[in-house]
Amino acid sequence: MKKLLAILLSLALLGWFLSGDRWRTLGEAFAQLGPGVLAWAVAGFFLSYLLRTLRVYEEFRHDTGGRFLTCLRIVLIHNAMVNVIPFRGGEAAFPFLLQRHFGTPLARAMASLFWFRLQDALVVGMVAILVWPSLPVVLRIAGILALIGLAWGLPRWARQPHNWMERGTLAGKLGKLRDAFAQSTRHARFGWLWTISNWSVKLAAQAWLLGAVLGAGMALGAAGALGAELAAILPIQGVAGFGTYEAGAAAALLPGGIAFSEGLRAALVLHLFVIACALGAGTLAWLLPVKTLPETAAPDTESSKSLTHS
């Protein structure tokens, strides 16, 4: 049912786009973006990729052996796949690429990916609470404190001693994931710094581009960019994000006096630009020659590395 709704959302966006002359206005919107605007947006996205790579590089510093470019390759290919493969299926690329290049156990990589996504959601949630219009101060404070409490408490809960390994097969597997998650939250000394820096740069680049498309300022562009990113954490996503991304941005632009249809058009321009950058960077990364583990070595990595390796 979720996949069916996701497909319907994307088809609705496609139908809206093909009706009337909206495809022409989309081309006009791209044409009005000067080289300077595009150059700054591309630079912002690339800096965001580098900051994400630093987060991964530090998290797996004992596995990487100093191979920063290999980490960059993993981040760029993973980012491209997340942007184009439906229903977040591209997330699977991250643990498999880490295992292929560094021999990282899948449980360790999946737990780290969960922690990365949780950090992303908490940072975006805090930004949303801070800038949400007409939100009472009491609710802002309560929301921020709740998210900080979750960010502080969840890793400490994971590190507590437990006997899940003795409760059966399923509980044992969950126990291994819990231990891997605890390890992930302990490894990255500057994980929150890289996360906040990444989102600051990423949202600024999107706000810059969206504001240019709308002929408005950074503040309005930031509202639309934040709405799009909040839509990305909904349980139901359009195919490759199409539909939900645009609707989230357009809804966030309504308080700024931007009509919903105009917001959809501007958000579609932004979304296409985001995907173009992701695919371009991912293609270049895929062409980058890097060293991988031998095919025969990959299946043995789980047994050769302990989840408590540090």
Salt bridges, closest charged atoms under 4 A:
GLU58 OE2 - ARG189 NE 3.44
GLU59 OE2 - ARG108 NH1 2.77
ASP63 OD1 - LYS305 NZ 3.45
GLU91 OE1 - HIS78 NE2 2.82
GLU91 OE2 - ARG88 NH2 2.74
GLU91 OE2 - ARG117 NE 2.84
ASP120 OD1 - ARG55 NH1 3.24
ASP120 OD2 - ARG117 NH1 3.11
ASP179 OD1 - HIS162 NE2 2.80
GLU229 OE2 - LYS202 NZ 3.73
GLU246 OE2 - HIS271 ND1 2.64
GLU262 OE2 - ARG265 NH2 2.42
GLU295 OE2 - ARG100 NH2 3.04
